[in-house]
């Protein structure tokens, strides 16, 4: 799979948003950042790979926790600056142990 031109252009401006969504339930599980290498590795391995801004390095989701994300499909938004990963999640997606990172509601 070749990275579309719109996404390549977005990478020249920095990182892009990556949203992980359960492939069966459509539940949004998490959001992280990707650089071009992270997206390429995700495409090649079918395992969600992100870019850590704090560590300034790539990380594979589940590498230390065992809570991997198997990528089923990848689509991108109209501006090419965000990707949607349809995934099969093993275990919790959130580092807190919650299934989804979006478990806090505004009140």
Residue, then its C-alpha position, 0 to 999 in steps of 0.5 A: x500500500x502506498x501512502x497517499x499524496x495528501x498524507x505525505x504532504x501533511x507529514x511535511x508539516x509534522x505529525x498526523x492524528x491517528x484514531x483507533x476504532x474497534x473494527x466490530x463495534x465502531x467504538x473509538x478506543x484511542x487517539x495517538x500521533x503518527x509520523x511517516x515511519x509509524x504509518x509505514x510500519x503500521x502498514x507493513x506489520x498490520x500492528x498499530x505503531x505510533x510516535x511518542x512525542x515525549x520519548x521522540x520515538x516509535x512505539x508499537x501498541x501492546x509492546x510492553x502491555x500485550x494489548x496489541x492492535x491488529x489493523x484491519x483497515x486504514x482510511x484518511x480524512x479529507x485533509x489528509x492530516x488524520x488517519x482512522x485505524x479500524x482495529x481488533x483490540x487485544x485487552x485494554x486500549x487505554x494505558x489506565x486499563x480502561x477499554x477506551x481512552x474516552x471514558x471521562x465525560x464532561x459534566 
